[in-house]
Amino acid sequence: MRLDFVKMHGLGNDFMLVDVPNDASIPTATQWRTLGDRHTGVGFDQALVLQPPRRREADIYYRVFNADGHEAEQSGNGMRCIAALLHERRRGKDGLLTLDGPAGSLQARVLPSGDVMVEVGQPNFDPRSLPFDAPERRASYELRIDGEHYEIGAVSLGNPHAVLRVESVEAAPVEHVGRALQKCPHFPRQVNVGFMQILDHGHIRLRVFERGVGETQACGTGACAAVVIGRDLGLLGPEVEVRVPGGTLSVHWDGAGHSVWLTGPARKAFEGQVEF
């Protein structure tokens, strides 16, 4: 199998973008793992498969595969990279694009600055939407992990997120708790785990342990989930600057009944061809 690909990233959260016709085969989980290896393959946090649109109003249909080979439902930074690539290919009109994927049809806009704003959708706090084994929706939940008690917020943005508030992101047990929650029976399909340090009403710092990947330089839906959880607790405003290891993202959410919007850079690293 030979694949032409484009390597892109959003603040270091990196992606392999591949155009695949509807009648062509998609790499298997084992093949994605081979391609995702940073020593012997292309290397990526997620692979994005671009296919012809399935809806009349859409510019593209996309699928998301984690570095471990498993398919994911959504990727905020991935959507921004897709929009930037389509804009370069002169798709859409006046920088406006409609991206259709497993999480539904969502809007994107390429700004004059080159940054990309994408609609991530309306957050769903129902535990069943993640899924998360909890009897009812609460603002926070307490979990016992390896003898320690942790308080989390839980929300779905097309994909599952758990968010912990911490005093310092540098000192946060990202690897330990992130891996432990992947094995936690409360999350039968695993979960993305965010560690949020609130600086003030409009600024947070964040590290994210992504399901099927590990800690990344930036997680778009993770940034949105953290802001949504913080806003739901009355600790954040509608416009929040999210500082992640790779840089800064902007998240806007007007509250219940509204979509979350994510803004940040999307850059092309290189193009290539791989045969395996």
DATA-V840060 format. One record per residue. N is the residue number from 1. RES is the residue in one small letter. PSI is psi as a letter, one per 20 degrees, with the letter a starting at -180 (* if undefined). OMEGA is omega as a letter, one per 20 degrees, with the letter a starting at -180 (NA if undefined). D_CENTER is the distance of its C-alpha to the mean C-alpha in Angstrom with 2 decimals. Layout:
n=N res=RES psi=PSI omega=OMEGA d_center=D_CENTER
n=N res=RES psi=PSI omega=OMEGA d_center=D_CENTER
This chain:
n=1 res=m psi=p omega=r d_center=27.93
n=2 res=r psi=p omega=a d_center=27.20
n=3 res=l psi=p omega=r d_center=23.91
n=4 res=d psi=p omega=a d_center=23.52
n=5 res=f psi=r omega=r d_center=20.15
n=6 res=v psi=p omega=r d_center=18.56
n=7 res=k psi=p omega=a d_center=16.66
n=8 res=m psi=r omega=r d_center=14.34
n=9 res=h psi=q omega=r d_center=12.12
n=10 res=g psi=o omega=a d_center=10.50
n=11 res=l psi=k omega=r d_center=12.31
n=12 res=g psi=i omega=r d_center=12.64
n=13 res=n psi=o omega=a d_center=9.17
n=14 res=d psi=q omega=a d_center=11.05
n=15 res=f psi=q omega=r d_center=11.26
n=16 res=m psi=o omega=a d_center=14.37
n=17 res=l psi=p omega=a d_center=14.97
n=18 res=v psi=p omega=r d_center=17.85
n=19 res=d psi=p omega=a d_center=20.06
n=20 res=v psi=o omega=r d_center=21.45
n=21 res=p psi=q omega=a d_center=24.22
n=22 res=n psi=h omega=a d_center=24.31
n=23 res=d psi=j omega=a d_center=27.26
n=24 res=a psi=q omega=r d_center=25.93
n=25 res=s psi=q omega=r d_center=24.67
n=26 res=i psi=p omega=r d_center=21.10
n=27 res=p psi=q omega=r d_center=21.04
n=28 res=t psi=r omega=r d_center=21.40
n=29 res=a psi=g omega=r d_center=19.29
n=30 res=t psi=g omega=r d_center=21.91
n=31 res=q psi=h omega=r d_center=21.77
n=32 res=w psi=g omega=r d_center=17.99
n=33 res=r psi=h omega=r d_center=18.65
n=34 res=t psi=g omega=r d_center=21.54
n=35 res=l psi=h omega=a d_center=19.73
n=36 res=g psi=i omega=a d_center=16.90
n=37 res=d psi=p omega=a d_center=19.64
n=38 res=r psi=i omega=r d_center=19.81
n=39 res=h psi=h omega=a d_center=23.60
n=40 res=t psi=i omega=r d_center=24.78
n=41 res=g psi=b omega=r d_center=22.12
n=42 res=v psi=g omega=a d_center=19.88
n=43 res=g psi=p omega=r d_center=17.20
n=44 res=f psi=q omega=r d_center=13.42
n=45 res=d psi=g omega=r d_center=10.22
n=46 res=q psi=q omega=r d_center=9.46
n=47 res=a psi=p omega=a d_center=12.04
n=48 res=l psi=o omega=r d_center=11.85
n=49 res=v psi=p omega=a d_center=15.05
n=50 res=l psi=p omega=a d_center=16.59
n=51 res=q psi=r omega=r d_center=19.41
n=52 res=p psi=q omega=a d_center=21.97
n=53 res=p psi=q omega=r d_center=21.15
n=54 res=r psi=i omega=r d_center=22.19
n=55 res=r psi=q omega=a d_center=22.83
n=56 res=r psi=h omega=a d_center=25.43
n=57 res=e psi=i omega=a d_center=23.43
n=58 res=a psi=q omega=r d_center=20.34
n=59 res=d psi=i omega=a d_center=20.13
n=60 res=i psi=q omega=r d_center=18.05
n=61 res=y psi=p omega=a d_center=16.66
n=62 res=y psi=q omega=r d_center=13.66
n=63 res=r psi=q omega=a d_center=12.51
n=64 res=v psi=p omega=r d_center=9.81
n=65 res=f psi=p omega=r d_center=11.36
n=66 res=n psi=r omega=a d_center=10.48
n=67 res=a psi=h omega=r d_center=13.11
n=68 res=d psi=j omega=r d_center=15.17
n=69 res=g psi=i omega=a d_center=15.75
n=70 res=h psi=q omega=a d_center=14.32
n=71 res=e psi=p omega=r d_center=12.61
n=72 res=a psi=r omega=a d_center=9.28
n=73 res=e psi=h omega=a d_center=9.02
n=74 res=q psi=q omega=r d_center=5.98
n=75 res=s psi=o omega=a d_center=3.41
n=76 res=g psi=g omega=r d_center=4.22
n=77 res=n psi=h omega=r d_center=5.83
n=78 res=g psi=g omega=r d_center=6.95
n=79 res=m psi=h omega=a d_center=8.53
n=80 res=r psi=h omega=r d_center=10.16
n=81 res=c psi=g omega=r d_center=11.56
n=82 res=i psi=g omega=a d_center=12.84
n=83 res=a psi=g omega=r d_center=14.48
n=84 res=a psi=g omega=r d_center=16.03
n=85 res=l psi=g omega=r d_center=17.42
n=86 res=l psi=h omega=r d_center=18.84
n=87 res=h psi=g omega=r d_center=20.35
n=88 res=e psi=h omega=r d_center=21.99
n=89 res=r psi=j omega=r d_center=23.35
n=90 res=r psi=k omega=r d_center=24.78
n=91 res=r psi=q omega=a d_center=22.94
n=92 res=g psi=a omega=a d_center=22.62
n=93 res=k psi=p omega=r d_center=25.05
n=94 res=d psi=k omega=r d_center=25.26
n=95 res=g psi=j omega=a d_center=21.66
n=96 res=l psi=p omega=a d_center=20.48
n=97 res=l psi=q omega=r d_center=18.48
n=98 res=t psi=o omega=a d_center=17.48
n=99 res=l psi=p omega=a d_center=14.59
n=100 res=d psi=p omega=a d_center=15.15
n=101 res=g psi=a omega=a d_center=13.07
n=102 res=p psi=h omega=a d_center=12.96
n=103 res=a psi=j omega=r d_center=11.58
n=104 res=g psi=a omega=a d_center=14.46
n=105 res=s psi=p omega=a d_center=15.68
n=106 res=l psi=q omega=a d_center=14.03
n=107 res=q psi=q omega=r d_center=15.46
n=108 res=a psi=q omega=r d_center=14.77
n=109 res=r psi=p omega=r d_center=17.31
n=110 res=v psi=o omega=a d_center=18.19
n=111 res=l psi=q omega=r d_center=20.17
n=112 res=p psi=h omega=r d_center=23.51
n=113 res=s psi=i omega=a d_center=22.20
n=114 res=g psi=i omega=r d_center=19.84
n=115 res=d psi=r omega=a d_center=16.71
n=116 res=v psi=p omega=r d_center=14.41
n=117 res=m psi=p omega=r d_center=13.73
n=118 res=v psi=q omega=r d_center=11.57
n=119 res=e psi=p omega=a d_center=12.04
n=120 res=v psi=i omega=r d_center=9.16
n=121 res=g psi=r omega=a d_center=12.05
n=122 res=q psi=p omega=r d_center=14.20
n=123 res=p psi=q omega=r d_center=13.23
n=124 res=n psi=o omega=a d_center=15.24
n=125 res=f psi=i omega=r d_center=17.00
n=126 res=d psi=p omega=a d_center=19.08
n=127 res=p psi=h omega=a d_center=18.72
n=128 res=r psi=h omega=a d_center=19.37
n=129 res=s psi=i omega=a d_center=16.20
n=130 res=l psi=g omega=i d_center=14.02
n=131 res=p psi=q omega=r d_center=16.62
n=132 res=f psi=p omega=a d_center=18.11
n=133 res=d psi=n omega=r d_center=21.84
n=134 res=a psi=q omega=a d_center=23.24
n=135 res=p psi=h omega=a d_center=26.33
n=136 res=e psi=r omega=r d_center=25.18
n=137 res=r psi=p omega=r d_center=22.64
n=138 res=r psi=r omega=r d_center=23.08
n=139 res=a psi=h omega=r d_center=21.77
n=140 res=s psi=q omega=a d_center=21.50
n=141 res=y psi=q omega=r d_center=22.30
n=142 res=e psi=p omega=r d_center=24.15
n=143 res=l psi=q omega=r d_center=23.48
n=144 res=r psi=o omega=a d_center=25.82
n=145 res=i psi=o omega=r d_center=24.37
n=146 res=d psi=l omega=r d_center=27.03
n=147 res=g psi=i omega=r d_center=29.54
n=148 res=e psi=q omega=r d_center=27.46
n=149 res=h psi=p omega=r d_center=26.38
n=150 res=y psi=q omega=r d_center=22.94
n=151 res=e psi=p omega=a d_center=21.95
n=152 res=i psi=q omega=r d_center=18.46
n=153 res=g psi=q omega=a d_center=16.88
n=154 res=a psi=p omega=a d_center=14.96
n=155 res=v psi=q omega=r d_center=12.98
n=156 res=s psi=p omega=r d_center=11.11
n=157 res=l psi=l omega=a d_center=8.80
n=158 res=g psi=h omega=r d_center=9.29
n=159 res=n psi=r omega=a d_center=7.86
n=160 res=p psi=p omega=r d_center=9.76
n=161 res=h psi=p omega=r d_center=9.70
n=162 res=a psi=p omega=a d_center=12.81
n=163 res=v psi=p omega=r d_center=13.65
n=164 res=l psi=p omega=r d_center=16.85
n=165 res=r psi=p omega=a d_center=18.95
n=166 res=v psi=q omega=r d_center=20.67
n=167 res=e psi=h omega=a d_center=23.55
n=168 res=s psi=p omega=r d_center=22.25
n=169 res=v psi=h omega=r d_center=18.94
n=170 res=e psi=h omega=a d_center=21.21
n=171 res=a psi=i omega=a d_center=23.05
n=172 res=a psi=q omega=a d_center=20.25
n=173 res=p psi=m omega=a d_center=20.49
n=174 res=v psi=g omega=a d_center=16.91
n=175 res=e psi=g omega=a d_center=17.99
n=176 res=h psi=g omega=a d_center=20.55
n=177 res=v psi=h omega=r d_center=18.83
n=178 res=g psi=g omega=a d_center=15.47
n=179 res=r psi=h omega=a d_center=17.55
n=180 res=a psi=h omega=a d_center=19.87
n=181 res=l psi=h omega=r d_center=17.41
n=182 res=q psi=h omega=a d_center=16.38
n=183 res=k psi=i omega=a d_center=20.10
n=184 res=c psi=p omega=a d_center=20.63
n=185 res=p psi=i omega=r d_center=22.25
n=186 res=h psi=h omega=r d_center=20.86
n=187 res=f psi=n omega=a d_center=17.47
n=188 res=p psi=h omega=r d_center=18.82
n=189 res=r psi=k omega=a d_center=15.58
n=190 res=q psi=a omega=a d_center=14.19
n=191 res=v psi=q omega=r d_center=11.45
n=192 res=n psi=p omega=a d_center=8.74
n=193 res=v psi=o omega=a d_center=11.19
n=194 res=g psi=q omega=r d_center=11.24
n=195 res=f psi=o omega=a d_center=14.61
n=196 res=m psi=p omega=r d_center=15.57
n=197 res=q psi=o omega=a d_center=18.81
n=198 res=i psi=p omega=r d_center=20.13
n=199 res=l psi=g omega=r d_center=22.38
n=200 res=d psi=a omega=a d_center=23.61
n=201 res=h psi=h omega=a d_center=22.94
n=202 res=g psi=j omega=a d_center=20.77
n=203 res=h psi=p omega=r d_center=19.32
n=204 res=i psi=r omega=r d_center=17.26
n=205 res=r psi=q omega=a d_center=16.32
n=206 res=l psi=p omega=r d_center=13.33
n=207 res=r psi=q omega=a d_center=12.55
n=208 res=v psi=p omega=r d_center=9.86
n=209 res=f psi=o omega=a d_center=10.89
n=210 res=e psi=p omega=r d_center=8.27
n=211 res=r psi=p omega=r d_center=9.94
n=212 res=g psi=j omega=a d_center=11.79
n=213 res=v psi=g omega=a d_center=11.20
n=214 res=g psi=a omega=a d_center=12.49
n=215 res=e psi=p omega=r d_center=12.05
n=216 res=t psi=r omega=r d_center=10.20
n=217 res=q psi=h omega=r d_center=11.46
n=218 res=a psi=q omega=r d_center=8.51
n=219 res=c psi=o omega=a d_center=4.99
n=220 res=g psi=g omega=r d_center=4.40
n=221 res=t psi=h omega=r d_center=3.81
n=222 res=g psi=h omega=r d_center=5.88
n=223 res=a psi=g omega=r d_center=8.15
n=224 res=c psi=g omega=a d_center=8.66
n=225 res=a psi=g omega=r d_center=9.46
n=226 res=a psi=g omega=r d_center=11.77
n=227 res=v psi=g omega=r d_center=13.51
n=228 res=v psi=g omega=r d_center=14.00
n=229 res=i psi=g omega=r d_center=15.50
n=230 res=g psi=h omega=r d_center=17.58
n=231 res=r psi=h omega=r d_center=18.80
n=232 res=d psi=h omega=r d_center=19.69
n=233 res=l psi=i omega=r d_center=21.78
n=234 res=g psi=j omega=a d_center=23.47
n=235 res=l psi=i omega=a d_center=22.44
n=236 res=l psi=q omega=r d_center=20.43
n=237 res=g psi=a omega=a d_center=21.25
n=238 res=p psi=h omega=a d_center=19.56
n=239 res=e psi=o omega=a d_center=18.59
n=240 res=v psi=p omega=r d_center=16.93
n=241 res=e psi=p omega=a d_center=16.45
n=242 res=v psi=o omega=a d_center=13.80
n=243 res=r psi=o omega=r d_center=15.09
n=244 res=v psi=r omega=a d_center=12.94
n=245 res=p psi=h omega=a d_center=14.79
n=246 res=g psi=i omega=a d_center=14.08
n=247 res=g psi=b omega=a d_center=15.22
n=248 res=t psi=p omega=r d_center=14.64
n=249 res=l psi=q omega=r d_center=12.25
n=250 res=s psi=p omega=r d_center=13.82
n=251 res=v psi=p omega=r d_center=12.82
n=252 res=h psi=p omega=r d_center=15.45
n=253 res=w psi=p omega=a d_center=16.21
n=254 res=d psi=i omega=r d_center=19.81
n=255 res=g psi=a omega=a d_center=19.71
n=256 res=a psi=p omega=r d_center=20.37
n=257 res=g psi=i omega=a d_center=20.68
n=258 res=h psi=q omega=r d_center=18.51
n=259 res=s psi=q omega=r d_center=15.09
n=260 res=v psi=q omega=r d_center=12.62
n=261 res=w psi=p omega=a d_center=12.46
n=262 res=l psi=p omega=a d_center=10.36
n=263 res=t psi=p omega=r d_center=12.57
n=264 res=g psi=r omega=a d_center=12.80
n=265 res=p psi=q omega=r d_center=14.19
n=266 res=a psi=p omega=a d_center=13.44
n=267 res=r psi=q omega=r d_center=16.11
n=268 res=k psi=p omega=r d_center=17.81
n=269 res=a psi=g omega=r d_center=19.05
n=270 res=f psi=r omega=r d_center=21.40
n=271 res=e psi=q omega=a d_center=22.36
n=272 res=g psi=a omega=r d_center=23.98
n=273 res=q psi=p omega=a d_center=25.35
n=274 res=v psi=q omega=r d_center=25.23
n=275 res=e psi=p omega=a d_center=27.67
n=276 res=f psi=* omega=NA d_center=27.63
